[in-house]
Structure formats: structure tokens, C-alpha cells
Amino acid sequence: MTVLAIRDLTLRIAGRALLEGADLVVDPGRKVGLVGRNGAGKSTLLRAIVGDLHPDGGEIRLAARARMGHVAQEAPGGPASLLETVLAADTERAALLAEAEGHPDAHRLAEIHERLIAIRADSAPARAATVLAGLGFDATAQARPIAEFSGGWRMRVALARALFLEPDLLLLDEPTNHLDLEATMWLEGWLQRFSGAAIVVSHDRGLLDRCVDAIAHLDRGKLALYPGGFEDFVRVRAERQAQQQAQNEKLTAERARIQAFVDRFRAKATKARQAQSRLKALERMPPIEAVVEDTVTRFAFPEPTALPPPVLSIGRGSAGYDGRPVLEGMTLRLDQEDRIALLGANGNGKSTLAKVLAGRLGLMAGEMHRAPKLRVGYFAQHQAEELDPRGTPLSHMQAALPRATETQCRAQLARFGLDADRAETLIGACSGGEKARLLLALCTREAPHLLILDEPTNHLDIDAREALVKALAEFGGAVVLITHDPHLVELVADRLWLVADGAVRAFDGDLDEYRALLAERARPAAKPDAAPTRRDERRERAEARTALAPLRERVKRVEAQLAKLAAESATIDAALNDPRLYANNNGELITRATARRAAIAREVEALETEWLELQEKLEAA
């Protein structure tokens, strides 16, 4: 059985073909990573699968009765709590619960409860709360209205809605863009355990290596499927290109040899027949396929001058807003060769620390010493919203460097792949990746000694992320990095600072050890080995009663349903045993009553089986 089949698909946007004759088959349980350069059409393909776009050719076929889940483009809002918003994503459950309220038809009520059991309606609140907790919302936040949260946090709720549904086919478009490192790690674990099929558009190569079974590469309108994760895809694609290049070289040499023979002997009568034969052989040879190399993406940071250490230090510093400290007791030192990544969940103060280091937020207490000639470059993703949509990258750079010539401004933009054409494109028409490149160019325009990067990889494709890694490796200044991309942390940072519980401290370990720490914190605390006291025994019995309460409640509901069905069956039997029913030509009524009695017998059998299973669970507990 196939969950999704795409056959000979053609998609055009504004007359430009993004896909032409594309094919893709996704089987149940298979997870596919969809990759390609920015603008290749990945998000457009997902929109077509969802049904928001109509194909220009070919077909997209979803398996019958298969449930599809995707993240809505607009963040949810309104007065409902986060938990209620996520639960509302299961529209079938909500409709069934609403219908069950005071429904007079016992038969329909039984059908509703049977379906609610099948879709695990009882466990839905717990499952929704687990997903929200994994994405960074504690119990208090889950009870708050969604309207109180910012757009980025609401997009997390939109992601939670899609995950909560546990559909047959899950579509995710850059799911980590609004997550911190901790939530990204949780999402990776969730995807690894997810039993359904998924198509994941992502530029996070770590996620693609750990969470997908195959890579679908969208390139020049075609889809090519490669087994394995992203590293396997890179290796296999490189091998195929090398084989194609070698075959092309072999064909080129053979063509040259035959052509040389033809040119030499065509005019000689004794060799004319052989020459004609060689010409025919030349015509029959397969055409040489061009090996089209992608343009290599390169970034280059201006080289700063050397400063004596430390370039920046803080002693017993506190920082916060409106007189309320967010971070206290900070004692930190930065040297020019440092590469530091900040760990900690969103809301713990990472961005506050970044603003302090950048000089955009003063200390409430303590001391800060900065090298007299220190220059700081600060990249924050929200700065993209401050760009003038009517301006161009060139006009923004000229405004930032009023004394520089146009040539110098263009040279700085070119360091980040904004060539002559892109430099004069209106900001309103620029992609997210192009805006991110502009922000990198702006924040490094004065060759900073300290570079602070707050989520720099959002909207950058995989090639641009690799270019950023290489540029940072060659950069001669200090780097402080806030990112949800584990791959970037592992390749750039040589020190980790943990921002948590109102403090900043060095984390003595690597990212794998931090993953283990998060997993350990997520586990329930182990009970001590000491002999239990009477109080402990009473508490354990109370906890056991609490844990068994849902089972006992379900047993009561099953018994009530059985009693209701028994009463209904008795009423039907009494009617069928009444001779007057058969004397009044009531054939249709008799047929309905007989069918209903048979249906009741089936429901009773199913409920009795469930009752026995529940009793076994209670006895085992």
C-alpha cells in the first residue's frame, strides 16, 4: 500500500516551471527528507500535496482514508488555551464529543463511544500536553491563552497541533526554524519514534541524518530519490557525478578518434566505405550528458585587527528589564580566539546575554570591561523585519557605510553571495535567505573583533550553512553563537556556556553529553532504595489509586453501557415476542428490530471483551 503517489507532476508559478514530470512514492512509515536550493520549489510541492495549489499536469494521489497533517502557514490565535488549541486540531474527536452531549439515540451514542475509544480520545489531553512540553511549554504556559504569545511561540503551537494528530502522512516545512536547540533535539526524538510516513523539508543536515530514511532531491524541476540520510545522499550523488564525468570523457575520446579517422580518409576512394561506416557509428553514439555543477556558495568575513586579551569581561554582573534581573552573578571572559555556543531553552536569557555582550543592554549591577577599540557585529534574525522593503541591499549598505564608495559597498555584499543583480533587488522581493545574507554583510561591515550570531541559519539553505561554517572557521575574531542547529554548534564552537536558572556557567562537556543531560532530566525521578516508611506506603497506595482511577472509571462506563444495551435488548425482545406485531403487517419494523438486536449482540460482545481486559489490568496493577 502507498500513502502518497506523485506521478508526472508539473507545477508552475508565474509561468516558471518549478517541477516538470516529477515522480515520488511514499510508503507507510517511510520518512523522506526533501532538499534543494532556495527557490527550487520544495515549499510549493508541499502546498500542492496539501491541496492549496492545483497541479499544471500529472497527479497527486493520497491513499483512501489516510489522514494528513501539516503546519498551517498562519499561526493560531484567539482566547483558547494552548492545550485547548492543540486538542482542537483533532476535529473528529471534537465533533464526536460535542455530538455525545445529551444525544437521545442510544445506538448512535454507542457508536460514538466506540469511535472515541478507537481514536484514543481519553488519552488525548495527556498526549497533547506531552507534545507541548517537548516544544518548550510548561504546565503553566499550556493553560494560558494563545493570544498572549508572540508569533514565534505560536508557530510552535501550530507544529504541536500537527504532531499531536499523529497522521498517516506528516508534512513539515523547516520545522526547527522557530525552535531552540533543546526543542530541536526533542523533535528529532519524536520523529525517530513516529510510526507514520513523513516528508520533511529541512536545511538541518543533522536532523536529516538522524530522522529520515531517504532523501528526495529537487533539482531543476526533477525529483531524485536517494536511500539513507543526508550524508549518504551527498556521497552517492558525488559518486554518480564522478561516474557520469568519466563516461563523458570516454565518449568524448571515442568521438574524437572516429572523427579523426573520417577526416583523414573521407577523400580516399579506398577508405571511403570505412569512413561512411564510421560516420554512421558516430551518429549512433549516445549524446554526451552535461554534468551541471552547482554554483559554489562562499562567505568571507572581513579580517579584524588584533586586540590584547581579554576583549571583554564581566564581573558579578546582573542584567534584565524594568528593574527585574534575568541573569545574575555573571562572571565571564572573552578572548579574540574564543568560539562559544550558548545552551539553554528559549526564555532563559540567551538573547539577554547577547544584547549585553553587544552593548545594547547595560548591566544592572557588576562591572564590564571592554577593549578600547573593540568592534562588535551583532546578527539577530528579527532584524530582517526592520529592513526597508522599498530599499535594496545596496542602498542599505550605503546607508550603513556613508563614507564608502559604491564599489566598496558592492564588494562587502559580494562577500555573502549578493552579486550585482541581487544587490539591486528590492528587499520586498528578496527571499529569506537573501535577507539573512544581507544581515550578515551589514553586521560585519566594520570587520568586528567579536561576532554575536543569534539564529543566523534560519532561511539559509544547506550550502549556505556550510559556507557559514567555513567562513567562521577562517574568521580571526571571537564568536558567540545562539542556534538551534546542532551541526553548526559541533563544527564551530569549542566552548559551551549554559544559560539556565538565572545564571551563566561553563558547560563541561560536549553536545552529546548535553543531549544525555536533557534526556536524564526528562525521565521521572527514581525512588530511593531505602526501606519504605508507613508514610511512604500510604503515599504509594494513594498514587496507585490515582493511577488506577482512569481504569476503574472506564470499567464503570463499560458496565453502564452494558446495562443500557441489556435494557434496550429486553425491550426489543418483548416487542418481538408480542403476537400483535405480526398481525398488523409490520414487516419493515420487524426487520429493523431484528437487525438492531443483532447489532446489540455484537456491541455487547465487544464491551464484554474490553471489560475482561480492563479487569486483568486492574488485577495486574
Beta strands, then each sheet from edge to edge (+ up, - down):
strand 1: 4-13
strand 2: 16-26
strand 3: 31-35
strand 4: 57-62
strand 5: 68-70
strand 6: 169-173
strand 7: 197-201
strand 8: 214-219
strand 9: 222-227
strand 10: 312-321
strand 11: 324-334
strand 12: 339-343
strand 13: 365-370
strand 14: 376-380
strand 15: 450-454
strand 16: 478-482
strand 17: 495-500
strand 18: 503-506
sheet 1: 2+ 1- 4+
sheet 2: 5+ 6+ 7+ 3+ 8+ 9-
sheet 3: 11+ 10- 13+
sheet 4: 14+ 15+ 16+ 12+ 17+ 18-
end
